[in-house]
Amino acid sequence: MANTYTQIYIHTVFAVRGRLNLIRNENKDELYKYITGIIRNNKQKLIAINGMPDHIHILIGLKPTMCLSDLVRDIKANSSKFINEKKWFDGRFEWQKGFRKEQTKYE
C-alpha cells in the first residue's frame, strides 16, 4: 500500500536450557554482536540487547513482511551453533525450547 507506515516492536526473551548460568560476562559482548548480525542479515532492526547469565532480552523493530517465528528460530539456532563452536564451556549449549504462556488473573 502506498503511504502506509508500520511500526512493530517485539520484545523476546530467550532462556538457557535449564536456566543454567552459561552466558559469561567475558563472552557476552561477542554473543550479542553475533545475534545483532543475525537480525541485520534478516533485514530487521535491533533496538536493544542485554541479559543475565541465564537469559537474554532482545528488542527488535520488525518489518511486517518478516515472520517472527522464523526470525526467532534463526536467532536461537545460529547463536547456539556459534556458542558450541566457540566451546565456551564443557558440554552442549541450548536455548530453552518452545513458548510458555503466562497465566493472568483473568483466566
Phi and psi restraints in degrees (value plus and minus 20) as a CYANA .aco file:
   2 ALA   PHI     -92.9   -52.9
   2 ALA   PSI     125.8   165.8
   3 ASN   PHI      38.5    78.5
   3 ASN   PSI      10.5    50.5
   4 THR   PHI    -122.1   -82.1
   4 THR   PSI     113.4   153.4
   5 TYR   PHI    -143.6  -103.6
   5 TYR   PSI     110.1   150.1
   6 THR   PHI    -142.9  -102.9
   6 THR   PSI     129.5   169.5
   7 GLN   PHI    -162.2  -122.2
   7 GLN   PSI      81.4   121.4
   8 ILE   PHI    -137.9   -97.9
   8 ILE   PSI     103.0   143.0
   9 TYR   PHI    -135.8   -95.8
   9 TYR   PSI     110.6   150.6
  10 ILE   PHI    -140.7  -100.7
  10 ILE   PSI     109.2   149.2
  11 HIS   PHI    -126.0   -86.0
  11 HIS   PSI      94.7   134.7
  12 THR   PHI    -131.6   -91.6
  12 THR   PSI     128.9   168.9
  13 VAL   PHI    -149.8  -109.8
  13 VAL   PSI     104.4   144.4
  14 PHE   PHI    -132.0   -92.0
  14 PHE   PSI     108.5   148.5
  15 ALA   PHI    -123.3   -83.3
  15 ALA   PSI     124.2   164.2
  16 VAL   PHI     -87.3   -47.3
  16 VAL   PSI     120.6   160.6
  17 ARG   PHI     -75.6   -35.6
  17 ARG   PSI     109.2   149.2
  18 GLY   PHI      56.2    96.2
  18 GLY   PSI     -12.3    27.7
  19 ARG   PHI      33.1    73.1
  19 ARG   PSI      15.2    55.2
  20 LEU   PHI     -95.2   -55.2
  20 LEU   PSI     127.9   167.9
  21 ASN   PHI    -104.7   -64.7
  21 ASN   PSI      55.7    95.7
  22 LEU   PHI    -125.0   -85.0
  22 LEU   PSI     -30.3     9.7
  23 ILE   PHI    -112.7   -72.7
  23 ILE   PSI      78.2   118.2
  24 ARG   PHI    -103.3   -63.3
  24 ARG   PSI     130.8   170.8
  25 ASN   PHI     -75.6   -35.6
  25 ASN   PSI     -58.3   -18.3
  26 GLU   PHI     -90.7   -50.7
  26 GLU   PSI     -35.7     4.3
  27 ASN   PHI    -127.2   -87.2
  27 ASN   PSI     -32.3     7.7
  28 LYS   PHI     -78.0   -38.0
  28 LYS   PSI     -69.0   -29.0
  29 ASP   PHI     -82.2   -42.2
  29 ASP   PSI     -62.0   -22.0
  30 GLU   PHI     -84.7   -44.7
  30 GLU   PSI     -61.0   -21.0
  31 LEU   PHI     -83.7   -43.7
  31 LEU   PSI     -65.6   -25.6
  32 TYR   PHI     -83.5   -43.5
  32 TYR   PSI     -58.5   -18.5
  33 LYS   PHI     -84.8   -44.8
  33 LYS   PSI     -59.4   -19.4
  34 TYR   PHI     -84.3   -44.3
  34 TYR   PSI     -65.5   -25.5
  35 ILE   PHI     -83.7   -43.7
  35 ILE   PSI     -57.9   -17.9
  36 THR   PHI     -77.6   -37.6
  36 THR   PSI     -62.3   -22.3
  37 GLY   PHI     -83.4   -43.4
  37 GLY   PSI     -59.4   -19.4
  38 ILE   PHI     -81.2   -41.2
  38 ILE   PSI     -66.0   -26.0
  39 ILE   PHI     -84.0   -44.0
  39 ILE   PSI     -65.6   -25.6
  40 ARG   PHI     -85.3   -45.3
  40 ARG   PSI     -58.8   -18.8
  41 ASN   PHI     -85.1   -45.1
  41 ASN   PSI     -44.2    -4.2
  42 ASN   PHI    -108.6   -68.6
  42 ASN   PSI     -10.8    29.2
  43 LYS   PHI      41.3    81.3
  43 LYS   PSI      16.8    56.8
  44 GLN   PHI    -134.3   -94.3
  44 GLN   PSI     149.5   189.5
  45 LYS   PHI    -132.5   -92.5
  45 LYS   PSI     101.9   141.9
  46 LEU   PHI    -101.2   -61.2
  46 LEU   PSI     104.9   144.9
  47 ILE   PHI    -113.7   -73.7
  47 ILE   PSI     -66.9   -26.9
  48 ALA   PHI    -177.4  -137.4
  48 ALA   PSI     130.8   170.8
  49 ILE   PHI    -165.6  -125.6
  49 ILE   PSI     115.9   155.9
  50 ASN   PHI    -187.8  -147.8
  50 ASN   PSI     157.6   197.6
  51 GLY   PHI     155.8   195.8
  51 GLY   PSI    -184.9  -144.9
  52 MET   PHI    -147.3  -107.3
  52 MET   PSI     154.4   194.4
  53 PRO   PHI     -80.8   -40.8
  53 PRO   PSI     -40.7    -0.7
  54 ASP   PHI    -132.2   -92.2
  54 ASP   PSI     -19.5    20.5
  55 HIS   PHI    -185.4  -145.4
  55 HIS   PSI     142.6   182.6
  56 ILE   PHI    -151.4  -111.4
  56 ILE   PSI     134.6   174.6
  57 HIS   PHI    -135.2   -95.2
  57 HIS   PSI     116.7   156.7
  58 ILE   PHI    -153.4  -113.4
  58 ILE   PSI     107.7   147.7
  59 LEU   PHI    -127.4   -87.4
  59 LEU   PSI     101.1   141.1
  60 ILE   PHI    -141.8  -101.8
  60 ILE   PSI     117.1   157.1
  61 GLY   PHI    -107.5   -67.5
  61 GLY   PSI      90.4   130.4
  62 LEU   PHI    -122.9   -82.9
  62 LEU   PSI     109.3   149.3
  63 LYS   PHI     -97.0   -57.0
  63 LYS   PSI     126.3   166.3
  64 PRO   PHI     -85.6   -45.6
  64 PRO   PSI     -34.7     5.3
  65 THR   PHI    -104.2   -64.2
  65 THR   PSI     -28.8    11.2
  66 MET   PHI    -115.8   -75.8
  66 MET   PSI     111.7   151.7
  67 CYS   PHI    -102.5   -62.5
  67 CYS   PSI     101.2   141.2
  68 LEU   PHI     -77.7   -37.7
  68 LEU   PSI     -63.8   -23.8
  69 SER   PHI     -84.3   -44.3
  69 SER   PSI     -52.3   -12.3
  70 ASP   PHI     -87.9   -47.9
  70 ASP   PSI     -62.0   -22.0
  71 LEU   PHI     -84.7   -44.7
  71 LEU   PSI     -65.9   -25.9
  72 VAL   PHI     -82.2   -42.2
  72 VAL   PSI     -62.8   -22.8
  73 ARG   PHI     -78.1   -38.1
  73 ARG   PSI     -66.0   -26.0
  74 ASP   PHI     -83.4   -43.4
  74 ASP   PSI     -63.1   -23.1
  75 ILE   PHI     -83.4   -43.4
  75 ILE   PSI     -69.8   -29.8
  76 LYS   PHI     -85.9   -45.9
  76 LYS   PSI     -65.8   -25.8
  77 ALA   PHI     -85.8   -45.8
  77 ALA   PSI     -69.0   -29.0
  78 ASN   PHI     -90.6   -50.6
  78 ASN   PSI     -57.5   -17.5
  79 SER   PHI     -91.2   -51.2
  79 SER   PSI     -54.7   -14.7
  80 SER   PHI     -81.9   -41.9
  80 SER   PSI     -65.7   -25.7
  81 LYS   PHI     -81.0   -41.0
  81 LYS   PSI     -63.7   -23.7
  82 PHE   PHI     -79.0   -39.0
  82 PHE   PSI     -68.3   -28.3
  83 ILE   PHI     -82.6   -42.6
  83 ILE   PSI     -63.7   -23.7
  84 ASN   PHI     -85.7   -45.7
  84 ASN   PSI     -57.6   -17.6
  85 GLU   PHI     -87.8   -47.8
  85 GLU   PSI     -51.9   -11.9
  86 LYS   PHI     -94.6   -54.6
  86 LYS   PSI     -39.0     1.0
  87 LYS   PHI      32.5    72.5
  87 LYS   PSI      31.1    71.1
  88 TRP   PHI     -90.0   -50.0
  88 TRP   PSI     -34.4     5.6
  89 PHE   PHI    -179.5  -139.5
  89 PHE   PSI     145.0   185.0
  90 ASP   PHI     -93.4   -53.4
  90 ASP   PSI     119.7   159.7
  91 GLY   PHI      82.1   122.1
  91 GLY   PSI    -196.4  -156.4
  92 ARG   PHI    -125.1   -85.1
  92 ARG   PSI     109.8   149.8
  93 PHE   PHI    -106.8   -66.8
  93 PHE   PSI     117.2   157.2
  94 GLU   PHI    -165.4  -125.4
  94 GLU   PSI     125.8   165.8
  95 TRP   PHI    -101.7   -61.7
  95 TRP   PSI     136.3   176.3
  96 GLN   PHI     -81.8   -41.8
  96 GLN   PSI     122.2   162.2
  97 LYS   PHI    -108.3   -68.3
  97 LYS   PSI     132.4   172.4
  98 GLY   PHI      53.9    93.9
  98 GLY   PSI    -192.4  -152.4
  99 PHE   PHI    -143.5  -103.5
  99 PHE   PSI     129.2   169.2
 100 ARG   PHI    -140.4  -100.4
 100 ARG   PSI     105.6   145.6
 101 LYS   PHI    -102.0   -62.0
 101 LYS   PSI     107.9   147.9
 102 GLU   PHI    -100.1   -60.1
 102 GLU   PSI     117.1   157.1
 103 GLN   PHI    -100.5   -60.5
 103 GLN   PSI     121.4   161.4
 104 THR   PHI    -136.2   -96.2
 104 THR   PSI     143.6   183.6
 105 LYS   PHI     -89.8   -49.8
 105 LYS   PSI     -30.6     9.4
 106 TYR   PHI    -111.0   -71.0
 106 TYR   PSI     -27.5    12.5
